């Protein structure tokens, strides 16, 4: 099982979208500062995830959310409304 997830910074409220095969371990890694791009925004909390059967499907969805502002907006409405 693979996951696309959304994290929210408890420091400044910004979000981060990622994908992984082990969501619990990945969240730990993020909060330990092992991701350079969000290290300054710690701590992060998991606010949403989607499960996929293949790594390819999860990565395609992650890319869609990062590049398609309409898809991201739709998802954020569901999460934060």
Rosetta constraint file for C-alpha pairs under 8 A:
AtomPair CA 1 CA 21 HARMONIC 6.24 0.50
AtomPair CA 1 CA 51 HARMONIC 6.56 0.50
AtomPair CA 1 CA 52 HARMONIC 5.87 0.50
AtomPair CA 1 CA 53 HARMONIC 5.10 0.50
AtomPair CA 1 CA 54 HARMONIC 6.57 0.50
AtomPair CA 1 CA 55 HARMONIC 7.85 0.50
AtomPair CA 2 CA 19 HARMONIC 7.26 0.50
AtomPair CA 2 CA 20 HARMONIC 5.74 0.50
AtomPair CA 2 CA 21 HARMONIC 4.38 0.50
AtomPair CA 2 CA 22 HARMONIC 7.21 0.50
AtomPair CA 2 CA 51 HARMONIC 5.71 0.50
AtomPair CA 2 CA 52 HARMONIC 5.09 0.50
AtomPair CA 2 CA 53 HARMONIC 6.18 0.50
AtomPair CA 2 CA 54 HARMONIC 6.13 0.50
AtomPair CA 2 CA 55 HARMONIC 5.70 0.50
AtomPair CA 2 CA 58 HARMONIC 6.18 0.50
AtomPair CA 3 CA 19 HARMONIC 5.38 0.50
AtomPair CA 3 CA 20 HARMONIC 5.36 0.50
AtomPair CA 3 CA 21 HARMONIC 6.12 0.50
AtomPair CA 3 CA 22 HARMONIC 7.65 0.50
AtomPair CA 3 CA 23 HARMONIC 6.79 0.50
AtomPair CA 3 CA 49 HARMONIC 6.42 0.50
AtomPair CA 3 CA 50 HARMONIC 5.49 0.50
AtomPair CA 3 CA 51 HARMONIC 4.58 0.50
AtomPair CA 3 CA 52 HARMONIC 5.93 0.50
AtomPair CA 3 CA 58 HARMONIC 5.99 0.50
AtomPair CA 4 CA 17 HARMONIC 7.20 0.50
AtomPair CA 4 CA 18 HARMONIC 5.70 0.50
AtomPair CA 4 CA 19 HARMONIC 4.29 0.50
AtomPair CA 4 CA 20 HARMONIC 6.71 0.50
AtomPair CA 4 CA 49 HARMONIC 5.49 0.50
AtomPair CA 4 CA 50 HARMONIC 5.27 0.50
AtomPair CA 4 CA 51 HARMONIC 6.68 0.50
AtomPair CA 4 CA 52 HARMONIC 7.95 0.50
AtomPair CA 4 CA 58 HARMONIC 5.81 0.50
AtomPair CA 4 CA 59 HARMONIC 7.56 0.50
AtomPair CA 4 CA 61 HARMONIC 7.19 0.50
AtomPair CA 4 CA 62 HARMONIC 6.08 0.50
AtomPair CA 5 CA 17 HARMONIC 5.71 0.50
AtomPair CA 5 CA 18 HARMONIC 5.45 0.50
AtomPair CA 5 CA 19 HARMONIC 6.04 0.50
AtomPair CA 5 CA 23 HARMONIC 7.93 0.50
AtomPair CA 5 CA 46 HARMONIC 7.29 0.50
AtomPair CA 5 CA 47 HARMONIC 7.79 0.50
AtomPair CA 5 CA 48 HARMONIC 5.62 0.50
AtomPair CA 5 CA 49 HARMONIC 4.12 0.50
AtomPair CA 5 CA 50 HARMONIC 6.45 0.50
AtomPair CA 6 CA 15 HARMONIC 6.61 0.50
AtomPair CA 6 CA 16 HARMONIC 5.59 0.50
AtomPair CA 6 CA 17 HARMONIC 4.65 0.50
AtomPair CA 6 CA 18 HARMONIC 6.64 0.50
AtomPair CA 6 CA 46 HARMONIC 6.15 0.50
AtomPair CA 6 CA 47 HARMONIC 5.84 0.50
AtomPair CA 6 CA 48 HARMONIC 5.17 0.50
AtomPair CA 6 CA 49 HARMONIC 6.27 0.50
AtomPair CA 7 CA 15 HARMONIC 5.45 0.50
AtomPair CA 7 CA 16 HARMONIC 5.08 0.50
AtomPair CA 7 CA 17 HARMONIC 6.50 0.50
AtomPair CA 7 CA 44 HARMONIC 5.93 0.50
AtomPair CA 7 CA 45 HARMONIC 5.37 0.50
AtomPair CA 7 CA 46 HARMONIC 4.58 0.50
AtomPair CA 7 CA 47 HARMONIC 5.67 0.50
AtomPair CA 7 CA 48 HARMONIC 7.22 0.50
AtomPair CA 8 CA 13 HARMONIC 5.87 0.50
AtomPair CA 8 CA 14 HARMONIC 5.70 0.50
AtomPair CA 8 CA 15 HARMONIC 4.43 0.50
AtomPair CA 8 CA 16 HARMONIC 6.48 0.50
AtomPair CA 8 CA 44 HARMONIC 5.39 0.50
AtomPair CA 8 CA 45 HARMONIC 5.35 0.50
AtomPair CA 8 CA 46 HARMONIC 6.50 0.50
AtomPair CA 8 CA 47 HARMONIC 6.50 0.50
AtomPair CA 9 CA 13 HARMONIC 4.81 0.50
AtomPair CA 9 CA 14 HARMONIC 5.37 0.50
AtomPair CA 9 CA 15 HARMONIC 6.20 0.50
AtomPair CA 9 CA 41 HARMONIC 5.77 0.50
AtomPair CA 9 CA 42 HARMONIC 6.12 0.50
AtomPair CA 9 CA 43 HARMONIC 5.95 0.50
AtomPair CA 9 CA 44 HARMONIC 4.40 0.50
AtomPair CA 9 CA 45 HARMONIC 6.47 0.50
AtomPair CA 10 CA 41 HARMONIC 7.60 0.50
AtomPair CA 10 CA 42 HARMONIC 6.86 0.50
AtomPair CA 10 CA 43 HARMONIC 5.65 0.50
AtomPair CA 10 CA 44 HARMONIC 5.71 0.50
AtomPair CA 10 CA 45 HARMONIC 6.94 0.50
AtomPair CA 11 CA 41 HARMONIC 5.85 0.50
AtomPair CA 11 CA 42 HARMONIC 6.30 0.50
AtomPair CA 11 CA 43 HARMONIC 6.58 0.50
AtomPair CA 11 CA 44 HARMONIC 7.94 0.50
AtomPair CA 12 CA 41 HARMONIC 6.76 0.50
AtomPair CA 16 CA 38 HARMONIC 7.92 0.50
AtomPair CA 17 CA 62 HARMONIC 6.87 0.50
AtomPair CA 17 CA 65 HARMONIC 7.76 0.50
AtomPair CA 17 CA 66 HARMONIC 7.26 0.50
AtomPair CA 18 CA 62 HARMONIC 6.34 0.50
AtomPair CA 19 CA 58 HARMONIC 6.45 0.50
AtomPair CA 19 CA 59 HARMONIC 6.45 0.50
AtomPair CA 19 CA 62 HARMONIC 6.52 0.50
AtomPair CA 20 CA 26 HARMONIC 6.94 0.50
AtomPair CA 20 CA 55 HARMONIC 7.97 0.50
AtomPair CA 21 CA 55 HARMONIC 7.55 0.50
AtomPair CA 22 CA 26 HARMONIC 6.12 0.50
AtomPair CA 23 CA 27 HARMONIC 6.14 0.50
AtomPair CA 24 CA 28 HARMONIC 6.46 0.50
AtomPair CA 25 CA 29 HARMONIC 6.27 0.50
AtomPair CA 26 CA 30 HARMONIC 6.21 0.50
AtomPair CA 27 CA 31 HARMONIC 6.24 0.50
AtomPair CA 27 CA 44 HARMONIC 7.93 0.50
AtomPair CA 27 CA 45 HARMONIC 7.89 0.50
AtomPair CA 27 CA 46 HARMONIC 7.43 0.50
AtomPair CA 28 CA 32 HARMONIC 6.10 0.50
AtomPair CA 29 CA 33 HARMONIC 6.55 0.50
AtomPair CA 29 CA 34 HARMONIC 5.47 0.50
AtomPair CA 29 CA 35 HARMONIC 7.24 0.50
AtomPair CA 30 CA 34 HARMONIC 5.61 0.50
AtomPair CA 30 CA 35 HARMONIC 5.58 0.50
AtomPair CA 30 CA 38 HARMONIC 7.68 0.50
AtomPair CA 30 CA 39 HARMONIC 7.46 0.50
AtomPair CA 30 CA 44 HARMONIC 7.36 0.50
AtomPair CA 31 CA 39 HARMONIC 7.85 0.50
AtomPair CA 31 CA 42 HARMONIC 6.21 0.50
AtomPair CA 31 CA 43 HARMONIC 5.67 0.50
AtomPair CA 31 CA 44 HARMONIC 6.23 0.50
AtomPair CA 33 CA 38 HARMONIC 7.59 0.50
AtomPair CA 33 CA 39 HARMONIC 4.83 0.50
AtomPair CA 33 CA 42 HARMONIC 7.42 0.50
AtomPair CA 34 CA 39 HARMONIC 7.06 0.50
AtomPair CA 35 CA 39 HARMONIC 5.87 0.50
AtomPair CA 38 CA 42 HARMONIC 6.95 0.50
AtomPair CA 47 CA 79 HARMONIC 7.49 0.50
AtomPair CA 48 CA 79 HARMONIC 7.01 0.50
AtomPair CA 51 CA 58 HARMONIC 7.56 0.50
AtomPair CA 52 CA 57 HARMONIC 6.31 0.50
AtomPair CA 52 CA 58 HARMONIC 5.68 0.50
AtomPair CA 53 CA 57 HARMONIC 7.31 0.50
AtomPair CA 53 CA 58 HARMONIC 7.97 0.50
AtomPair CA 54 CA 58 HARMONIC 6.51 0.50
AtomPair CA 55 CA 59 HARMONIC 6.16 0.50
AtomPair CA 56 CA 60 HARMONIC 6.13 0.50
AtomPair CA 57 CA 61 HARMONIC 6.27 0.50
AtomPair CA 58 CA 62 HARMONIC 6.22 0.50
AtomPair CA 59 CA 63 HARMONIC 6.11 0.50
AtomPair CA 60 CA 64 HARMONIC 6.11 0.50
AtomPair CA 61 CA 65 HARMONIC 6.22 0.50
AtomPair CA 62 CA 66 HARMONIC 6.21 0.50
AtomPair CA 63 CA 67 HARMONIC 5.95 0.50
AtomPair CA 64 CA 68 HARMONIC 5.42 0.50
AtomPair CA 64 CA 71 HARMONIC 7.08 0.50
AtomPair CA 64 CA 72 HARMONIC 7.98 0.50
AtomPair CA 65 CA 69 HARMONIC 6.96 0.50
AtomPair CA 65 CA 71 HARMONIC 5.75 0.50
AtomPair CA 65 CA 72 HARMONIC 4.89 0.50
AtomPair CA 66 CA 72 HARMONIC 7.02 0.50
AtomPair CA 68 CA 72 HARMONIC 6.35 0.50
AtomPair CA 69 CA 73 HARMONIC 5.93 0.50
AtomPair CA 70 CA 74 HARMONIC 6.17 0.50
AtomPair CA 71 CA 75 HARMONIC 6.28 0.50
AtomPair CA 72 CA 76 HARMONIC 6.10 0.50
AtomPair CA 73 CA 77 HARMONIC 6.15 0.50
AtomPair CA 74 CA 78 HARMONIC 6.56 0.50
AtomPair CA 75 CA 79 HARMONIC 6.27 0.50
AtomPair CA 76 CA 80 HARMONIC 5.71 0.50
AtomPair CA 76 CA 81 HARMONIC 7.76 0.50
AtomPair CA 77 CA 81 HARMONIC 5.36 0.50
